[in-house]
Amino acid sequence: MSDENVVVSTGNNRDHHTLDIRVVSLDETREYQIDEQDKPYIEKIMGIYMYDKLQHTFCCELRPSYWLVHLYDQVILSAFGNELVSDEADKIYEKYENCGGTDNYYHVSSIDHIEDEYADKPLEFRYAVYGEEIVEKNETTYYEALEAIREDLICNILL
């Protein structure tokens, strides 16, 4: 696990804030209206998100939540899907991976459960700790740092 120290602007004062960016993959197949002809070829569709493990939000309730920032979607082909010629598989990827996505709040306990469950297992499209230092540490706001990491993760797929 690697932390990112970033200077966060708070008016004229600057406070140091530590980012602990994680990447998680959530099964979002049920959120998609998959065409009948495509269903045999798609095992699931995963939404890939990043979040700061050190930041909790309380969304009008007692349980804290993480703010998950959508990075991209990923189609996992079924056994039949893996037998498709590359052009046909590409059509499925283009159709379902380019739908965009929205940022979401998820309960801390739900995401931490994924982390606990998969931390000691080989990476299986579920969870990763992001640890590269890409953030300028001079006069960077918290949200600028998050945006820089988000851009890097979109271009350099981890899961």
Phi, psi and omega in degrees: 000134180235138178256152177249122174267123185230141175277124181253126180284127174228081184071229179275346180266156176236129177249149175273136178231138179261129174261135173235083187278130178237156176238133181227149179243125182243137178289114181241024182305320183294343180278351184255144171263091184277128179301145182305320182291340180267340186305319181296340186264349184247120176281312178196166176236122184256138171263127182257126185229155169243154177206159176262112184298338183271354182251122178242143177239142176252106184271073178056035177204172184280333182280130179285156179229154169267147171268110180267123180263119183293131178256305181191173176246154183222123177274130173254116183284149174282181177300320177294321180296325179291344179271353180293150172291157189301325179296319180290319177296320178299322178298320178292315178302313182296324183290322188249343180268351183247036182266000184077189179186170181236151173289147184222158168260132176232143179301139179306316183298324180293316181287319178298328177297318177298315179301314180296320183291325188251358185299324183261004182256159173300150182299123182231057177058035184231317193204140176207150173264127180269127187226007181280145177269107179236357187268129172297133185265007181254116173054042178257131176282164179303314183288328174295320178296315178300317181295320178297318179292319179301314179299319179295319181290326177295323182276339184233087188292125180269320188255000000 
